Amino acid sequence: NAVWEREVGSLFQSYLPWDPPVDNFMFSAFLSFWSYIIILNTVVPISLYVRLGHSYFINWDRQMFCSRCNTAAEARTTTLNEELGQRLDFTPFNPLADSDFCFYDEKLLESVKMGDWRTHEFFRLLSLCHTVMSEEKSEGDLVYKAQSPDEGALVTAARNFGFVFRSRTPGTITTTEMGRTVTYSLLAILDFNNIRKRMSVIG
């Protein structure tokens, strides 16, 4: 647009002038560029341009340069940029946390740290009311075996928030609650059925 307006469009200024406030070919090119960006928004979302810009900032960031490997950061995808810095690191709070567990809401972790009894009771119940089996290959290296993925995910969530299911026997369930080992007596397990649509643990 800028080249055409300068080389050809200027010849038509006598009877086809620019619309105000356009007064030069560079401003005309500027408006045309953003007009096309808006028009093509249905084909290429504006958020994609933002993500592309983020990826360039990551590539140019000197603080993300590894001098030992002589390698700069390289964003190979634009879909994960907005998630950087949002995943919670549970390790400083809980050495028994599962490193593969991803969670984003820091308020819930703060509630656990502040000692809110409702939050503690919620995660205590998650760590007790299940039929998951635990295998501890080494100290703190826990592997959960669950009949359903949902059950395993809930027990893992309780584990990361400080209520760690450690082991079970026919009559007890042992957990680590906020760093303190607790053993509960297991009185009965009410299995899931289609009438109750839930399972319960009585301890």
Sequence and secondary structure as in RCSB ss.txt:
>XXXX:A:sequence
NAVWEREVGSLFQSYLPWDPPVDNFMFSAFLSFWSYIIILNTVVPISLYVRLGHSYFINWDRQMFCSRCNTAAEA
RTTTLNEELGQRLDFTPFNPLADSDFCFYDEKLLESVKMGDWRTHEFFRLLSLCHTVMSEEKSEGDLVYKAQSPD
EGALVTAARNFGFVFRSRTPGTITTTEMGRTVTYSLLAILDFNNIRKRMSVIG
>XXXX:A:secstr
 HHHHHHTGGGGTTTS   TT  SHHHHHHHHHHHHHHHGGGTS HHHHHHHHHHHHHHH GGG BTTTTB    
  SSSGGGTTTS   TTT TT  TT     HHHHHHHHHT HHHHHHHHHHHHSS  EEEEEETTEEEEE SSHH
HHHHHHHHHHTTEEEEEE SSEEEEEETTEEEEEE  EEE   TTT S EEE 
